[in-house]
């Protein structure tokens, strides 16, 4: 599975912001937590519905937006 398959954009979920598929956890929030120094382990404890690849998918999404194509 491609990491970006973990990301969904649905206008009816979280105002159309990119989120982890099947959740209301936004990519932007997760990136902010990581940038603020929160570890993947702590994120997994706070959001037990997420798996490691969900967190990695947020990083892949940010990288793709920075360097499309």
C-alpha positions in Angstrom: 0.0 0.0 0.0 1.2 3.5 -0.9 1.6 5.7 2.2 -0.5 8.4 0.6 -3.4 5.9 0.5 -3.7 6.5 4.3 -4.7 10.2 3.6 -8.3 11.1 2.7 -9.7 14.5 1.7 -13.5 14.6 2.1 -15.5 17.8 2.1 -17.8 16.3 4.7 -15.0 15.5 7.1 -13.1 18.1 9.0 -14.0 20.9 6.5 -12.2 19.1 3.7 -8.8 19.1 5.4 -6.6 16.1 4.7 -7.0 13.5 7.4 -5.9 10.0 8.2 -8.4 7.8 6.3 -11.3 6.7 8.5 -10.6 9.3 11.3 -10.9 13.0 12.0 -7.3 13.3 12.8 -5.9 15.9 10.4 -2.6 15.7 8.7 -1.8 19.3 9.8 -2.4 18.5 13.4 -0.1 15.5 13.3 2.6 17.4 11.5 2.3 20.1 14.1 2.7 17.6 16.9 5.8 16.1 15.3 7.3 19.6 14.6 6.6 20.4 18.3 8.7 17.4 19.4 6.0 14.9 20.1 7.4 11.4 19.5 5.6 8.8 17.3 5.2 6.7 20.4 3.4 9.4 22.3 1.2 10.2 19.3 0.3 6.5 19.1 -0.7 6.6 22.8 -2.8 9.7 22.4 -4.4 8.4 19.2 -4.5 4.6 19.6 -6.5 4.3 16.4 -3.4 5.3 14.4 -0.7 3.0 13.2 2.9 3.9 12.5 2.3 4.1 8.7 -0.5 6.7 9.4 2.1 9.0 11.0 4.6 8.3 8.2 1.9 9.0 5.6 1.6 12.5 7.0 5.3 13.1 6.4 4.9 11.6 2.9 2.0 13.9 2.2 4.0 17.0 3.3 6.9 15.9 1.2 4.7 15.4 -1.8 3.1 18.8 -1.5 6.6 20.4 -1.2 7.9 18.5 -4.3 5.0 17.4 -6.5 5.5 15.1 -9.3 
